[in-house]
């Protein structure tokens, strides 16, 4: 399957690894800074590979090559524009999170992809973590019973060096804050596990230590789900002196699970009323990862490739991408308006937060 990558920054190495692991035909790579392309290719021993064409203009790349799948890993503010261009040209896409920066753009991506019959996957790769998959299996088997509540805590550190490395970070137009960038994976997991259907959200966001940014460095929210369960969200980049944890809790009538580690890759607590011998192997499960992005990109790519071949929806589809985005934007809107916000969100964009801090 002919593949190209657009955007060769910090996360791109995980995409390249997934491309290699899935034996895709790596046709081209694109970045406005040519050195970025060479840097990521050299990490994987591909810098001398002349068959991978290099581009600084993604439109030119798409016009000159017959592509089946494109990975989009640019700054967040460009995701929707590039995705819509690829979809318009009949190309399947994997879009790094967030899928878009507004509900309107997320809706356009969904509508156009359905019209053009192409597959769109939002890159929420943590759904493929072993620990997350085990939690999901237990949930789908009804082992939790009625859900009471859940929570996600993303307690990370991002210092000034991280933001100066890429000036688009922390801006409303291109990135958003801690919730949109760092915490959206955990927010995706929480919403997915708790039934997706949300009644209302009350959120508070603040900028405590990163006064050189436009956006928040701490966000907290209470979420009421239509199934009666409630959840809390805590997402921050203010933890001294380094990343602490990303933990997901799920509490049910007959089960309690806590996923921990740096990126929900460990099982810290696994208790069920109907305990079986098989449960023993889940207690204390730890999945080794080389960075906070985990190992999920390879699995996500494998799933999308199969979805294209078998003409089915990807496991993490465009609706999943919109759901995660909608919950972040609902928290932003709640902060801006100082009240609880009902879902679904008609329209809201990260740029609507301009001047908030």
Secondary structure, 3 states (H helix, E strand, C coil): CEEEEECCCCCHHHHHHHHHHCCCEEEEEECCCHHHHHHHHHHCCCCCCCCCEEECCHHHHHHHCCCCEEEECCCHHHHHHHHHHHHHCCCEEEEECCCCCEHHHHHHHHHHHHHHCCCEEEECHHHHCHHHHHHHHHHHCCCCCCEEEEEEEEECECCHHHHHHCCCCCCCCCCCCHHHHCCHHHHHHHHHHCCCCEEEEEEEEECCCCCCCCCCCEEEEEEEECCCCEEEEEEECECCCCCCEEEEEEEECCEEEEEECCCCCEEEEEEECCCCHHHHHCCCCECCCCCCCCCHHHHHHHHHHHHHHHCCCCCCEHHHHHHHHHHHHHHHHHHHHCCCEECCCCCCEHHHHCCCC
